[in-house]
C-alpha cells in the first residue's frame, strides 16, 4: 500500500488539563492514486488525522507511512487544501499559484508555464491577472486547488474544501475535481461532513465513530460507468452510511442536549445534500 496508517492514536489536553483521546487505533491502507473520503460526526478527529498525515502534528502512538517512509514532518509530497482558500489578497491568481514554485527557486518562465497549464485544467485561464477579491468563492477554491496541484504532490489532502460553497458551485467543483484526479493520478484523502459528496467522489468511504474517533466501517463505492453512478446506487449507499452513523449522531445529541434530549429511532432528518452537519 502507498499510504499506511498503522495503529494511530492521538490525544490533546483540554482546558481542565485533562488528556482527551481524539483518535483511537486508526488503521487505514490507501493505494497509490486512490480517492478515500472520511465522514463522521463533528469532533470525531477527521481533520486531526488529515493534519497528522500532512506532518503538521505528531502521533502519540502508531505510525503513518508513505511509500514505506514514516511521516515525521511536512513534505513536498503532501499538500493540504483547507476549507478557506487562504489566498494572498495582494497577489494575482497567477502569482498565488506560482508562489510555491518561487520558493522552490524554479525559473520564472518555467513556473509561469507550469501554473498556466494547471489554471487551464481548473478553467481559470481568463482570470490569471485577477485578484482574489474579484473572484467568487468557487473560483477562489479552484485557485487553491491549482496552487496545490502545481507543486505536483503525491497526496492531496482536502479538509472540507467545498463546505462553504453553494450547492450548484459544489456540484461543478465535484466534476472538476474528478477530472483532475483522473488526469493527474494524484492520491486524494478527503474529509467531509457531506455524505453525498463522499459517495459521489470516492472509491472508498471510511465512517468514523464519535469521540474518541474510531473506524466504524469502511465502504467500497461501486465503479461509475461513464463517470455517472445510478441514482439508486447513490441513494442506497447514502442511506447505508447514514444508518451506520445514526448511533453516533445520537451520542452527540445526548452530549449537547442532556436531559432535554429525545430521539426516535430512524427519524433523523435527511436533507438533499446528506450533510451531517445539519443533523447535529
C-alpha atoms as an extended CHARMM CRD file, in Angstrom:
* protein
*
       280  EXT
         1         1  UNK       CA              0.0000000000        0.0000000000        0.0000000000  PROA      1               0.0000000000
         2         2  UNK       CA              1.1090000000        3.5610000000       -0.6960000000  PROA      2               0.0000000000
         3         3  UNK       CA             -0.3320000000        5.3230000000        2.3720000000  PROA      3               0.0000000000
         4         4  UNK       CA             -0.4340000000        3.2460000000        5.5510000000  PROA      4               0.0000000000
         5         5  UNK       CA             -1.9170000000        4.4160000000        8.8410000000  PROA      5               0.0000000000
         6         6  UNK       CA             -0.9760000000        1.8220000000       11.4300000000  PROA      6               0.0000000000
         7         7  UNK       CA             -2.4730000000        1.8160000000       14.9480000000  PROA      7               0.0000000000
         8         8  UNK       CA             -2.5030000000        5.6010000000       15.2370000000  PROA      8               0.0000000000
         9         9  UNK       CA             -3.6100000000        7.2530000000       18.4680000000  PROA      9               0.0000000000
        10        10  UNK       CA             -3.7500000000       10.9750000000       19.2270000000  PROA      10              0.0000000000
        11        11  UNK       CA             -4.8520000000       12.9210000000       22.2910000000  PROA      11              0.0000000000
        12        12  UNK       CA             -4.9500000000       16.5460000000       23.4200000000  PROA      12              0.0000000000
        13        13  UNK       CA             -5.0170000000       18.3100000000       26.7910000000  PROA      13              0.0000000000
        14        14  UNK       CA             -8.2730000000       20.2270000000       27.3810000000  PROA      14              0.0000000000
        15        15  UNK       CA             -8.8640000000       23.4230000000       29.3680000000  PROA      15              0.0000000000
        16        16  UNK       CA             -9.1980000000       21.3710000000       32.5630000000  PROA      16              0.0000000000
        17        17  UNK       CA             -5.7020000000       19.9510000000       31.9940000000  PROA      17              0.0000000000
        18        18  UNK       CA             -7.2120000000       16.5440000000       31.2760000000  PROA      18              0.0000000000
        19        19  UNK       CA             -5.9190000000       14.3970000000       28.4430000000  PROA      19              0.0000000000
        20        20  UNK       CA             -8.6640000000       13.6590000000       25.9060000000  PROA      20              0.0000000000
        21        21  UNK       CA             -8.2820000000       10.8050000000       23.4330000000  PROA      21              0.0000000000
        22        22  UNK       CA             -9.2130000000       12.0490000000       19.9500000000  PROA      22              0.0000000000
        23        23  UNK       CA             -8.1380000000        9.1590000000       17.7030000000  PROA      23              0.0000000000
        24        24  UNK       CA             -8.0290000000        5.5490000000       18.8650000000  PROA      24              0.0000000000
        25        25  UNK       CA             -6.3030000000        2.7150000000       16.9680000000  PROA      25              0.0000000000
        26        26  UNK       CA             -6.7850000000        4.0190000000       13.4170000000  PROA      26              0.0000000000
        27        27  UNK       CA             -5.7220000000        1.5960000000       10.6830000000  PROA      27              0.0000000000
        28        28  UNK       CA             -6.1210000000        2.6060000000        7.0200000000  PROA      28              0.0000000000
        29        29  UNK       CA             -4.4310000000        1.5000000000        3.7980000000  PROA      29              0.0000000000
        30        30  UNK       CA             -4.7130000000        3.5970000000        0.6310000000  PROA      30              0.0000000000
        31        31  UNK       CA             -3.4030000000        2.5270000000       -2.7610000000  PROA      31              0.0000000000
        32        32  UNK       CA             -1.3990000000        4.9620000000       -4.8800000000  PROA      32              0.0000000000
        33        33  UNK       CA             -3.7980000000        7.0510000000       -6.9590000000  PROA      33              0.0000000000
        34        34  UNK       CA             -6.7460000000        6.1780000000       -4.7260000000  PROA      34              0.0000000000
        35        35  UNK       CA             -9.5310000000        8.5070000000       -3.6060000000  PROA      35              0.0000000000
        36        36  UNK       CA            -10.6400000000        7.9850000000        0.0000000000  PROA      36              0.0000000000
        37        37  UNK       CA            -13.1420000000       10.0620000000        1.9810000000  PROA      37              0.0000000000
        38        38  UNK       CA            -13.6360000000       10.2560000000        5.7400000000  PROA      38              0.0000000000
        39        39  UNK       CA            -17.0880000000       11.0570000000        7.1420000000  PROA      39              0.0000000000
        40        40  UNK       CA            -18.2650000000       11.2310000000       10.7300000000  PROA      40              0.0000000000
        41        41  UNK       CA            -19.8460000000       13.4770000000       13.3710000000  PROA      41              0.0000000000
        42        42  UNK       CA            -18.2310000000       16.7890000000       14.3670000000  PROA      42              0.0000000000
        43        43  UNK       CA            -15.2850000000       16.3550000000       16.7050000000  PROA      43              0.0000000000
        44        44  UNK       CA            -14.5260000000       12.7400000000       15.7700000000  PROA      44              0.0000000000
        45        45  UNK       CA            -10.9510000000       13.5150000000       14.6870000000  PROA      45              0.0000000000
        46        46  UNK       CA            -11.2880000000       13.5850000000       10.8900000000  PROA      46              0.0000000000
        47        47  UNK       CA             -9.2820000000       16.7780000000       10.4240000000  PROA      47              0.0000000000
        48        48  UNK       CA             -6.8200000000       15.7500000000       13.1290000000  PROA      48              0.0000000000
        49        49  UNK       CA             -5.9840000000       12.6210000000       11.1400000000  PROA      49              0.0000000000
        50        50  UNK       CA             -5.5190000000       14.6690000000        7.9720000000  PROA      50              0.0000000000
        51        51  UNK       CA             -3.0770000000       17.0020000000        9.7570000000  PROA      51              0.0000000000
        52        52  UNK       CA             -1.1520000000       14.0040000000       11.0770000000  PROA      52              0.0000000000
        53        53  UNK       CA             -0.7730000000       12.7010000000        7.5150000000  PROA      53              0.0000000000
        54        54  UNK       CA              0.3830000000       16.1570000000        6.4430000000  PROA      54              0.0000000000
        55        55  UNK       CA              3.0280000000       16.1070000000        9.1800000000  PROA      55              0.0000000000
        56        56  UNK       CA              1.5770000000       19.2300000000       10.8080000000  PROA      56              0.0000000000
        57        57  UNK       CA              1.2270000000       17.3090000000       14.0880000000  PROA      57              0.0000000000
        58        58  UNK       CA              2.7300000000       14.1370000000       15.5490000000  PROA      58              0.0000000000
        59        59  UNK       CA              1.0490000000       10.8710000000       16.5170000000  PROA      59              0.0000000000
        60        60  UNK       CA              1.1340000000        9.7130000000       20.1380000000  PROA      60              0.0000000000
        61        61  UNK       CA              1.1910000000        6.0390000000       19.1730000000  PROA      61              0.0000000000
        62        62  UNK       CA              1.4660000000        4.0560000000       15.9570000000  PROA      62              0.0000000000
        63        63  UNK       CA              2.8430000000        5.4420000000       12.7120000000  PROA      63              0.0000000000
        64        64  UNK       CA              1.9440000000        6.8260000000        9.3150000000  PROA      64              0.0000000000
        65        65  UNK       CA              3.9750000000        5.7020000000        6.3040000000  PROA      65              0.0000000000
        66        66  UNK       CA              4.0580000000        6.9320000000        2.7300000000  PROA      66              0.0000000000
        67        67  UNK       CA              5.7370000000        4.5980000000        0.2630000000  PROA      67              0.0000000000
        68        68  UNK       CA              7.2770000000        2.8570000000        3.2640000000  PROA      68              0.0000000000
        69        69  UNK       CA              8.7230000000        6.0430000000        4.7790000000  PROA      69              0.0000000000
        70        70  UNK       CA              7.4490000000        7.1940000000        8.1740000000  PROA      70              0.0000000000
        71        71  UNK       CA              5.8470000000       10.6560000000        8.2740000000  PROA      71              0.0000000000
        72        72  UNK       CA              7.6560000000       12.8150000000       10.8050000000  PROA      72              0.0000000000
        73        73  UNK       CA              7.2480000000       16.3020000000        9.3530000000  PROA      73              0.0000000000
        74        74  UNK       CA              5.6200000000       18.1700000000        6.4360000000  PROA      74              0.0000000000
        75        75  UNK       CA              6.9760000000       17.3680000000        2.9970000000  PROA      75              0.0000000000
        76        76  UNK       CA              6.5370000000       18.3720000000       -0.6620000000  PROA      76              0.0000000000
        77        77  UNK       CA              4.8940000000       15.0190000000       -1.3810000000  PROA      77              0.0000000000
        78        78  UNK       CA              1.7860000000       16.1790000000        0.5810000000  PROA      78              0.0000000000
        79        79  UNK       CA             -0.2320000000       19.3670000000        0.0870000000  PROA      79              0.0000000000
        80        80  UNK       CA             -3.2920000000       20.4590000000        2.0720000000  PROA      80              0.0000000000
        81        81  UNK       CA             -6.3380000000       22.2560000000        0.6390000000  PROA      81              0.0000000000
        82        82  UNK       CA             -8.2590000000       23.8400000000        3.5190000000  PROA      82              0.0000000000
        83        83  UNK       CA            -11.8990000000       24.8920000000        3.8730000000  PROA      83              0.0000000000
        84        84  UNK       CA            -10.8700000000       28.5060000000        3.2890000000  PROA      84              0.0000000000
        85        85  UNK       CA             -8.8590000000       29.1930000000        0.1510000000  PROA      85              0.0000000000
        86        86  UNK       CA             -6.2640000000       31.2270000000        2.0740000000  PROA      86              0.0000000000
        87        87  UNK       CA             -5.0590000000       33.1810000000       -0.9620000000  PROA      87              0.0000000000
        88        88  UNK       CA             -2.7190000000       36.1570000000       -0.6710000000  PROA      88              0.0000000000
        89        89  UNK       CA             -5.0200000000       39.1320000000       -1.3920000000  PROA      89              0.0000000000
        90        90  UNK       CA             -2.1970000000       41.3010000000       -2.7340000000  PROA      90              0.0000000000
        91        91  UNK       CA             -1.2020000000       38.7340000000       -5.3770000000  PROA      91              0.0000000000
        92        92  UNK       CA             -2.9370000000       37.9200000000       -8.6520000000  PROA      92              0.0000000000
        93        93  UNK       CA             -4.2760000000       34.4600000000       -9.4290000000  PROA      93              0.0000000000
        94        94  UNK       CA             -1.1110000000       33.6250000000      -11.3770000000  PROA      94              0.0000000000
        95        95  UNK       CA              1.1320000000       34.9650000000       -8.6180000000  PROA      95              0.0000000000
        96        96  UNK       CA             -0.7410000000       32.9600000000       -5.9770000000  PROA      96              0.0000000000
        97        97  UNK       CA             -0.3340000000       29.7480000000       -7.9660000000  PROA      97              0.0000000000
        98        98  UNK       CA              3.3640000000       30.3090000000       -8.7100000000  PROA      98              0.0000000000
        99        99  UNK       CA              4.1840000000       31.3240000000       -5.1120000000  PROA      99              0.0000000000
       100       100  UNK       CA              5.2820000000       27.8220000000       -4.0240000000  PROA      100             0.0000000000
       101       101  UNK       CA              7.3380000000       27.3650000000       -7.2000000000  PROA      101             0.0000000000
       102       102  UNK       CA              9.0490000000       30.6680000000       -6.4910000000  PROA      102             0.0000000000
       103       103  UNK       CA             10.0460000000       29.3770000000       -3.0500000000  PROA      103             0.0000000000
       104       104  UNK       CA             11.4830000000       26.2950000000       -4.7800000000  PROA      104             0.0000000000
       105       105  UNK       CA             13.6440000000       28.6430000000       -6.8900000000  PROA      105             0.0000000000
       106       106  UNK       CA             12.0520000000       27.4900000000      -10.1460000000  PROA      106             0.0000000000
       107       107  UNK       CA             12.9120000000       29.8420000000      -13.0550000000  PROA      107             0.0000000000
       108       108  UNK       CA             10.1770000000       32.4470000000      -13.5240000000  PROA      108             0.0000000000
       109       109  UNK       CA              9.1610000000       31.5000000000      -17.0720000000  PROA      109             0.0000000000
       110       110  UNK       CA              9.1120000000       27.7960000000      -16.2550000000  PROA      110             0.0000000000
       111       111  UNK       CA              6.9500000000       28.4580000000      -13.1820000000  PROA      111             0.0000000000
       112       112  UNK       CA              4.5770000000       30.6190000000      -15.2170000000  PROA      112             0.0000000000
       113       113  UNK       CA              4.1670000000       27.9680000000      -17.9200000000  PROA      113             0.0000000000
       114       114  UNK       CA              3.5120000000       25.2890000000      -15.3050000000  PROA      114             0.0000000000
       115       115  UNK       CA              0.9620000000       27.4650000000      -13.4920000000  PROA      115             0.0000000000
       116       116  UNK       CA             -0.8600000000       28.3590000000      -16.7140000000  PROA      116             0.0000000000
       117       117  UNK       CA             -1.1760000000       24.6710000000      -17.5520000000  PROA      117             0.0000000000
       118       118  UNK       CA             -2.7850000000       23.9420000000      -14.1640000000  PROA      118             0.0000000000
       119       119  UNK       CA             -5.0330000000       27.0240000000      -14.3390000000  PROA      119             0.0000000000
       120       120  UNK       CA             -6.3020000000       25.8000000000      -17.6970000000  PROA      120             0.0000000000
       121       121  UNK       CA             -7.1410000000       22.4790000000      -16.0410000000  PROA      121             0.0000000000
       122       122  UNK       CA             -9.3220000000       24.2590000000      -13.4410000000  PROA      122             0.0000000000
       123       123  UNK       CA            -10.8220000000       26.5730000000      -16.0920000000  PROA      123             0.0000000000
       124       124  UNK       CA             -9.3050000000       29.8270000000      -14.8270000000  PROA      124             0.0000000000
       125       125  UNK       CA             -7.1400000000       30.7950000000      -17.8000000000  PROA      125             0.0000000000
       126       126  UNK       CA             -9.1170000000       34.0140000000      -18.2780000000  PROA      126             0.0000000000
       127       127  UNK       CA             -8.5120000000       35.1450000000      -14.7010000000  PROA      127             0.0000000000
       128       128  UNK       CA             -4.7340000000       34.9230000000      -14.3540000000  PROA      128             0.0000000000
       129       129  UNK       CA             -4.4280000000       38.6710000000      -13.7040000000  PROA      129             0.0000000000
       130       130  UNK       CA             -7.4250000000       38.9240000000      -11.3570000000  PROA      130             0.0000000000
       131       131  UNK       CA             -7.0630000000       39.4640000000       -7.6080000000  PROA      131             0.0000000000
       132       132  UNK       CA             -8.8260000000       37.2700000000       -5.0080000000  PROA      132             0.0000000000
       133       133  UNK       CA            -11.4090000000       39.9610000000       -4.1510000000  PROA      133             0.0000000000
       134       134  UNK       CA            -12.5550000000       39.8570000000       -7.7850000000  PROA      134             0.0000000000
       135       135  UNK       CA            -13.3320000000       36.1200000000       -7.6540000000  PROA      135             0.0000000000
       136       136  UNK       CA            -16.3400000000       34.1460000000       -6.4610000000  PROA      136             0.0000000000
       137       137  UNK       CA            -15.9800000000       31.6260000000       -3.6390000000  PROA      137             0.0000000000
       138       138  UNK       CA            -15.8590000000       28.7290000000       -6.0640000000  PROA      138             0.0000000000
       139       139  UNK       CA            -13.1970000000       30.4000000000       -8.1840000000  PROA      139             0.0000000000
       140       140  UNK       CA            -11.0620000000       31.0930000000       -5.1040000000  PROA      140             0.0000000000
       141       141  UNK       CA            -11.2260000000       27.4280000000       -4.1910000000  PROA      141             0.0000000000
       142       142  UNK       CA            -10.1840000000       26.4780000000       -7.7370000000  PROA      142             0.0000000000
       143       143  UNK       CA             -7.1450000000       28.7240000000       -7.3130000000  PROA      143             0.0000000000
       144       144  UNK       CA             -6.3450000000       26.9820000000       -4.0190000000  PROA      144             0.0000000000
       145       145  UNK       CA             -6.5700000000       23.5900000000       -5.7440000000  PROA      145             0.0000000000
       146       146  UNK       CA             -4.3980000000       24.8410000000       -8.6170000000  PROA      146             0.0000000000
       147       147  UNK       CA             -1.8390000000       26.1810000000       -6.1320000000  PROA      147             0.0000000000
       148       148  UNK       CA             -1.7010000000       22.7180000000       -4.5490000000  PROA      148             0.0000000000
       149       149  UNK       CA             -1.5340000000       20.7650000000       -7.8250000000  PROA      149             0.0000000000
       150       150  UNK       CA              1.2060000000       22.9050000000       -9.3240000000  PROA      150             0.0000000000
       151       151  UNK       CA              3.5460000000       21.5310000000       -6.6450000000  PROA      151             0.0000000000
       152       152  UNK       CA              2.9440000000       18.0220000000       -8.0900000000  PROA      152             0.0000000000
       153       153  UNK       CA              2.2070000000       16.3590000000       -4.7380000000  PROA      153             0.0000000000
       154       154  UNK       CA              1.8260000000       12.6140000000       -4.4310000000  PROA      154             0.0000000000
       155       155  UNK       CA             -1.0240000000       13.0900000000       -1.9490000000  PROA      155             0.0000000000
       156       156  UNK       CA             -3.6590000000       15.8310000000       -1.9960000000  PROA      156             0.0000000000
       157       157  UNK       CA             -5.1530000000       16.2900000000        1.4850000000  PROA      157             0.0000000000
       158       158  UNK       CA             -8.5160000000       18.0820000000        1.3700000000  PROA      158             0.0000000000
       159       159  UNK       CA            -10.2040000000       19.3090000000        4.5610000000  PROA      159             0.0000000000
       160       160  UNK       CA            -13.8630000000       20.0800000000        3.7630000000  PROA      160             0.0000000000
       161       161  UNK       CA            -12.7820000000       22.2150000000        0.7810000000  PROA      161             0.0000000000
       162       162  UNK       CA            -16.3170000000       22.7940000000       -0.5730000000  PROA      162             0.0000000000
       163       163  UNK       CA            -18.3280000000       23.1520000000        2.6390000000  PROA      163             0.0000000000
       164       164  UNK       CA            -18.6840000000       26.9430000000        2.4020000000  PROA      164             0.0000000000
       165       165  UNK       CA            -19.9430000000       26.8650000000       -1.1970000000  PROA      165             0.0000000000
       166       166  UNK       CA            -23.5000000000       26.8070000000       -2.5120000000  PROA      166             0.0000000000
       167       167  UNK       CA            -24.8220000000       23.5070000000       -3.8620000000  PROA      167             0.0000000000
       168       168  UNK       CA            -24.5730000000       24.4470000000       -7.5550000000  PROA      168             0.0000000000
       169       169  UNK       CA            -20.9580000000       25.5700000000       -7.2560000000  PROA      169             0.0000000000
       170       170  UNK       CA            -20.1470000000       22.4770000000       -5.2300000000  PROA      170             0.0000000000
       171       171  UNK       CA            -21.5350000000       20.2250000000       -7.9830000000  PROA      171             0.0000000000
       172       172  UNK       CA            -19.3790000000       21.9490000000      -10.6080000000  PROA      172             0.0000000000
       173       173  UNK       CA            -16.2520000000       21.5560000000       -8.4700000000  PROA      173             0.0000000000
       174       174  UNK       CA            -17.0550000000       17.8990000000       -7.8170000000  PROA      174             0.0000000000
       175       175  UNK       CA            -16.9460000000       17.2600000000      -11.5550000000  PROA      175             0.0000000000
       176       176  UNK       CA            -13.7370000000       19.2410000000      -11.9820000000  PROA      176             0.0000000000
       177       177  UNK       CA            -12.0360000000       17.5070000000       -9.0590000000  PROA      177             0.0000000000
       178       178  UNK       CA            -12.8590000000       14.0890000000      -10.5210000000  PROA      178             0.0000000000
       179       179  UNK       CA            -11.4640000000       15.1550000000      -13.8950000000  PROA      179             0.0000000000
       180       180  UNK       CA             -8.2720000000       16.4110000000      -12.2240000000  PROA      180             0.0000000000
       181       181  UNK       CA             -7.9160000000       13.2000000000      -10.2210000000  PROA      181             0.0000000000
       182       182  UNK       CA             -8.2600000000       11.0430000000      -13.3350000000  PROA      182             0.0000000000
       183       183  UNK       CA             -5.7640000000       13.1430000000      -15.2890000000  PROA      183             0.0000000000
       184       184  UNK       CA             -3.0960000000       13.5370000000      -12.5880000000  PROA      184             0.0000000000
       185       185  UNK       CA             -3.4670000000       10.1660000000      -10.8000000000  PROA      185             0.0000000000
       186       186  UNK       CA             -2.8230000000       12.0000000000       -7.5160000000  PROA      186             0.0000000000
       187       187  UNK       CA             -3.8310000000       10.1900000000       -4.3140000000  PROA      187             0.0000000000
       188       188  UNK       CA             -6.6560000000       12.1030000000       -2.5940000000  PROA      188             0.0000000000
       189       189  UNK       CA             -7.5380000000       11.9240000000        1.1030000000  PROA      189             0.0000000000
       190       190  UNK       CA            -10.7800000000       13.8720000000        1.5210000000  PROA      190             0.0000000000
       191       191  UNK       CA            -12.5060000000       14.9540000000        4.7710000000  PROA      191             0.0000000000
       192       192  UNK       CA            -16.1820000000       15.9490000000        4.6250000000  PROA      192             0.0000000000
       193       193  UNK       CA            -19.4360000000       16.1160000000        6.5900000000  PROA      193             0.0000000000
       194       194  UNK       CA            -21.4060000000       15.6800000000        3.3850000000  PROA      194             0.0000000000
       195       195  UNK       CA            -22.3760000000       12.0570000000        2.8060000000  PROA      195             0.0000000000
       196       196  UNK       CA            -23.4500000000       12.5520000000       -0.8130000000  PROA      196             0.0000000000
       197       197  UNK       CA            -20.1980000000       14.3390000000       -1.6000000000  PROA      197             0.0000000000
       198       198  UNK       CA            -18.2080000000       11.4100000000       -0.2090000000  PROA      198             0.0000000000
       199       199  UNK       CA            -20.2530000000        8.8540000000       -2.1610000000  PROA      199             0.0000000000
       200       200  UNK       CA            -20.0760000000       10.7280000000       -5.4660000000  PROA      200             0.0000000000
       201       201  UNK       CA            -16.3390000000       11.4120000000       -5.3130000000  PROA      201             0.0000000000
       202       202  UNK       CA            -14.6880000000        8.4760000000       -3.6160000000  PROA      202             0.0000000000
       203       203  UNK       CA            -13.6370000000        4.9340000000       -4.2990000000  PROA      203             0.0000000000
       204       204  UNK       CA            -13.8760000000        4.2430000000       -0.5890000000  PROA      204             0.0000000000
       205       205  UNK       CA            -15.6950000000        5.9390000000        2.3060000000  PROA      205             0.0000000000
       206       206  UNK       CA            -14.4140000000        5.4360000000        5.8500000000  PROA      206             0.0000000000
       207       207  UNK       CA            -17.0540000000        6.1200000000        8.5010000000  PROA      207             0.0000000000
       208       208  UNK       CA            -15.7640000000        7.3890000000       11.8490000000  PROA      208             0.0000000000
       209       209  UNK       CA            -17.4360000000        6.9300000000       15.2100000000  PROA      209             0.0000000000
       210       210  UNK       CA            -17.6650000000        9.8990000000       17.5650000000  PROA      210             0.0000000000
       211       211  UNK       CA            -15.1180000000       10.7210000000       20.2830000000  PROA      211             0.0000000000
       212       212  UNK       CA            -12.7210000000        9.0920000000       20.5470000000  PROA      212             0.0000000000
       213       213  UNK       CA            -12.5370000000        8.7440000000       16.7870000000  PROA      213             0.0000000000
       214       214  UNK       CA            -12.5320000000        5.1390000000       15.6420000000  PROA      214             0.0000000000
       215       215  UNK       CA            -13.2630000000        3.4870000000       12.3170000000  PROA      215             0.0000000000
       216       216  UNK       CA            -16.8320000000        2.2290000000       12.4680000000  PROA      216             0.0000000000
       217       217  UNK       CA            -16.9980000000        0.8410000000        8.9420000000  PROA      217             0.0000000000
       218       218  UNK       CA            -15.2800000000        1.0730000000        5.5560000000  PROA      218             0.0000000000
       219       219  UNK       CA            -17.4780000000        1.0970000000        2.4640000000  PROA      219             0.0000000000
       220       220  UNK       CA            -16.2650000000        0.4740000000       -1.0840000000  PROA      220             0.0000000000
       221       221  UNK       CA            -18.0730000000        2.5550000000       -3.7020000000  PROA      221             0.0000000000
       222       222  UNK       CA            -19.0270000000        0.8030000000       -6.9820000000  PROA      222             0.0000000000
       223       223  UNK       CA            -17.1530000000        1.9640000000      -10.0720000000  PROA      223             0.0000000000
       224       224  UNK       CA            -19.0400000000        4.5920000000      -12.0380000000  PROA      224             0.0000000000
       225       225  UNK       CA            -19.9480000000        3.7420000000      -15.6240000000  PROA      225             0.0000000000
       226       226  UNK       CA            -19.0080000000        6.6500000000      -17.9200000000  PROA      226             0.0000000000
       227       227  UNK       CA            -18.4060000000        8.7490000000      -14.7990000000  PROA      227             0.0000000000
       228       228  UNK       CA            -22.0430000000        8.5540000000      -13.7110000000  PROA      228             0.0000000000
       229       229  UNK       CA            -23.3610000000        6.4610000000      -10.8370000000  PROA      229             0.0000000000
       230       230  UNK       CA            -27.0210000000        5.3470000000      -10.9960000000  PROA      230             0.0000000000
       231       231  UNK       CA            -29.2240000000        7.3430000000       -8.6110000000  PROA      231             0.0000000000
       232       232  UNK       CA            -30.4290000000        4.1460000000       -6.9470000000  PROA      232             0.0000000000
       233       233  UNK       CA            -26.8610000000        3.1380000000       -6.0530000000  PROA      233             0.0000000000
       234       234  UNK       CA            -26.0640000000        6.6290000000       -4.7680000000  PROA      234             0.0000000000
       235       235  UNK       CA            -29.1840000000        6.7890000000       -2.6200000000  PROA      235             0.0000000000
       236       236  UNK       CA            -28.7680000000        3.2880000000       -1.2110000000  PROA      236             0.0000000000
       237       237  UNK       CA            -25.1270000000        3.9630000000       -0.3040000000  PROA      237             0.0000000000
       238       238  UNK       CA            -26.0190000000        7.2840000000        1.3320000000  PROA      238             0.0000000000
       239       239  UNK       CA            -28.7600000000        5.6260000000        3.3650000000  PROA      239             0.0000000000
       240       240  UNK       CA            -26.4000000000        2.8690000000        4.4420000000  PROA      240             0.0000000000
       241       241  UNK       CA            -23.8330000000        5.3870000000        5.7020000000  PROA      241             0.0000000000
       242       242  UNK       CA            -26.4690000000        7.4570000000        7.4880000000  PROA      242             0.0000000000
       243       243  UNK       CA            -27.7850000000        4.2820000000        9.1170000000  PROA      243             0.0000000000
       244       244  UNK       CA            -24.2850000000        3.4310000000       10.3480000000  PROA      244             0.0000000000
       245       245  UNK       CA            -23.9370000000        6.9470000000       11.7740000000  PROA      245             0.0000000000
       246       246  UNK       CA            -27.3250000000        7.0050000000       13.4700000000  PROA      246             0.0000000000
       247       247  UNK       CA            -25.9710000000        5.7720000000       16.8010000000  PROA      247             0.0000000000
       248       248  UNK       CA            -23.0610000000        8.2370000000       16.6330000000  PROA      248             0.0000000000
       249       249  UNK       CA            -25.3520000000       11.1780000000       15.9110000000  PROA      249             0.0000000000
       250       250  UNK       CA            -27.4710000000       10.1230000000       18.8730000000  PROA      250             0.0000000000
       251       251  UNK       CA            -24.3990000000       10.1990000000       21.1370000000  PROA      251             0.0000000000
       252       252  UNK       CA            -23.5460000000       13.7380000000       20.0370000000  PROA      252             0.0000000000
       253       253  UNK       CA            -27.1250000000       14.9210000000       20.5960000000  PROA      253             0.0000000000
       254       254  UNK       CA            -27.1410000000       13.4460000000       24.0990000000  PROA      254             0.0000000000
       255       255  UNK       CA            -23.8920000000       15.2530000000       24.9360000000  PROA      255             0.0000000000
       256       256  UNK       CA            -25.1770000000       18.5850000000       23.6460000000  PROA      256             0.0000000000
       257       257  UNK       CA            -28.7730000000       18.4730000000       24.9040000000  PROA      257             0.0000000000
       258       258  UNK       CA            -28.5220000000       16.4660000000       28.1230000000  PROA      258             0.0000000000
       259       259  UNK       CA            -31.8980000000       15.9570000000       29.8230000000  PROA      259             0.0000000000
       260       260  UNK       CA            -33.6880000000       17.8410000000       27.0330000000  PROA      260             0.0000000000
       261       261  UNK       CA            -32.6710000000       15.1620000000       24.5520000000  PROA      261             0.0000000000
       262       262  UNK       CA            -35.2900000000       12.9610000000       22.9220000000  PROA      262             0.0000000000
       263       263  UNK       CA            -34.7730000000       10.6700000000       19.9470000000  PROA      263             0.0000000000
       264       264  UNK       CA            -36.9370000000        8.4390000000       17.8200000000  PROA      264             0.0000000000
       265       265  UNK       CA            -35.1260000000        5.6140000000       16.0560000000  PROA      265             0.0000000000
       266       266  UNK       CA            -34.8900000000        6.0180000000       12.2620000000  PROA      266             0.0000000000
       267       267  UNK       CA            -36.3100000000        9.5440000000       12.3840000000  PROA      267             0.0000000000
       268       268  UNK       CA            -33.1780000000       11.5510000000       11.7260000000  PROA      268             0.0000000000
       269       269  UNK       CA            -33.9830000000       14.2990000000        9.2660000000  PROA      269             0.0000000000
       270       270  UNK       CA            -32.2430000000       13.7550000000        5.9400000000  PROA      270             0.0000000000
       271       271  UNK       CA            -31.7580000000       16.7660000000        3.6990000000  PROA      271             0.0000000000
       272       272  UNK       CA            -30.9980000000       16.5990000000       -0.0040000000  PROA      272             0.0000000000
       273       273  UNK       CA            -27.2540000000       17.0440000000        0.4290000000  PROA      273             0.0000000000
       274       274  UNK       CA            -26.8040000000       14.3240000000        3.0150000000  PROA      274             0.0000000000
       275       275  UNK       CA            -24.8290000000       16.8360000000        5.0970000000  PROA      275             0.0000000000
       276       276  UNK       CA            -24.4800000000       15.5100000000        8.6300000000  PROA      276             0.0000000000
       277       277  UNK       CA            -23.7360000000       18.9840000000        9.9500000000  PROA      277             0.0000000000
       278       278  UNK       CA            -27.4170000000       19.8150000000        9.6110000000  PROA      278             0.0000000000
       279       279  UNK       CA            -28.3780000000       16.7600000000       11.6370000000  PROA      279             0.0000000000
       280       280  UNK       CA            -26.2340000000       17.5090000000       14.6740000000  PROA      280             0.0000000000
